Amino acid sequence: MSSSDRGGIQALLAAEQDAQHIVSNARAAKTARLRQAKEEAEREVAQYRAQREAEFKKKLSDTSGDSGANLKRLEGETDEKIKRLSGEAAKVAPEVTALLMKYVITVRN
């Protein structure tokens, strides 16, 4: 082999090593970026989860509130509805009674 062949082979080997270093560095950079992206995604998920939990707790406290106050409010609404329905029933009771008596007393052939 001539010295120019050896020099060419040495140049090819050096170029191959350089290429391996470049590929190795690119893989390391890719791995680092993937790790960074995963950490960012986990932080975003944790932040979103915390936000949604806070909204849920706020809604839960708004709807449940003080159970004693809700109980009193519901009892008041129920009593009001009972009084209203009793009043309406009292208004139509004579008509319903007359109608029932009419059907009971009337004989059909």
C-alpha positions as CSV (number, residue, x, y, z in Angstrom):
1,M,0.0,0.0,0.0
2,S,1.2,3.4,-0.8
3,S,1.3,6.3,1.7
4,S,-1.5,8.1,-0.2
5,D,-3.7,5.0,0.2
6,R,-2.9,4.9,3.9
7,G,-3.6,8.7,4.2
8,G,-6.9,8.2,2.4
9,I,-7.8,5.3,4.7
10,Q,-6.8,7.4,7.8
11,A,-8.9,10.3,6.5
12,L,-11.9,7.9,6.0
13,L,-11.5,6.5,9.5
14,A,-11.2,10.0,11.0
15,A,-14.4,11.0,9.1
16,E,-16.2,8.0,10.3
17,Q,-15.2,8.7,13.9
18,D,-16.3,12.3,13.5
19,A,-19.6,11.1,12.1
20,Q,-20.1,8.7,15.0
21,H,-19.4,11.6,17.4
22,I,-21.9,13.8,15.6
23,V,-24.6,11.0,15.7
24,S,-23.8,10.3,19.4
25,N,-24.1,14.0,20.3
26,A,-27.4,14.2,18.3
27,R,-28.8,11.2,20.1
28,A,-27.8,12.6,23.5
29,A,-29.4,16.0,22.6
30,K,-32.5,14.2,21.4
31,T,-32.7,12.2,24.7
32,A,-32.2,15.3,26.7
33,R,-34.9,17.2,24.8
34,L,-37.3,14.3,25.2
35,R,-36.6,14.2,29.0
36,Q,-37.2,18.0,29.1
37,A,-40.4,17.7,27.1
38,K,-41.7,14.9,29.4
39,E,-40.9,17.1,32.5
40,E,-42.7,20.1,31.0
41,A,-45.7,17.9,30.1
42,E,-45.9,16.5,33.6
43,R,-45.8,20.0,35.1
44,E,-48.6,21.1,32.7
45,V,-50.7,18.1,33.7
46,A,-50.1,18.7,37.4
47,Q,-51.0,22.4,36.9
48,Y,-54.2,21.5,35.0
49,R,-55.2,18.9,37.5
50,A,-54.7,21.4,40.4
51,Q,-56.8,24.0,38.5
52,R,-59.6,21.5,37.8
53,E,-59.6,20.3,41.4
54,A,-59.9,23.8,42.6
55,E,-62.8,24.5,40.3
56,F,-64.5,21.2,41.4
57,K,-64.0,22.1,45.1
58,K,-65.4,25.6,44.5
59,K,-68.5,24.1,42.7
60,L,-68.9,21.6,45.5
61,S,-68.7,24.2,48.2
62,D,-71.1,26.5,46.2
63,T,-73.7,23.7,45.8
64,S,-73.4,22.1,49.2
65,G,-72.5,25.2,51.2
66,D,-73.7,25.1,54.8
67,S,-75.8,22.0,55.0
68,G,-77.9,23.6,57.8
69,A,-78.7,26.6,55.7
70,N,-79.6,24.5,52.7
71,L,-81.8,22.3,54.9
72,K,-83.6,25.4,56.2
73,R,-84.0,26.8,52.7
74,L,-85.4,23.5,51.4
75,E,-87.8,23.2,54.3
76,G,-89.0,26.7,53.7
77,E,-89.5,26.0,50.0
78,T,-91.3,22.8,50.7
79,D,-93.6,24.4,53.2
80,E,-94.4,27.2,50.7
81,K,-95.2,24.6,48.0
82,I,-97.4,22.6,50.4
83,K,-99.4,25.7,51.4
84,R,-99.8,26.7,47.7
85,L,-101.0,23.2,46.7
86,S,-103.3,23.0,49.7
87,G,-104.8,26.4,48.7
88,E,-105.3,25.3,45.1
89,A,-106.9,22.0,46.3
90,A,-109.3,23.9,48.5
91,K,-110.4,26.0,45.6
92,V,-111.3,23.1,43.4
93,A,-112.5,20.7,46.1
94,P,-116.2,21.7,45.8
95,E,-116.2,21.3,42.1
96,V,-114.5,17.8,42.3
97,T,-116.9,16.7,45.0
98,A,-119.9,17.8,43.0
99,L,-118.5,16.0,39.9
100,L,-117.9,12.8,41.9
101,M,-121.4,12.9,43.4
102,K,-122.9,13.4,40.0
103,Y,-121.2,10.3,38.6
104,V,-122.1,8.2,41.7
105,I,-125.7,9.2,41.8
106,T,-126.4,9.1,38.1
107,V,-127.6,5.7,36.9
108,R,-127.0,4.7,33.3
109,N,-128.7,1.9,31.4
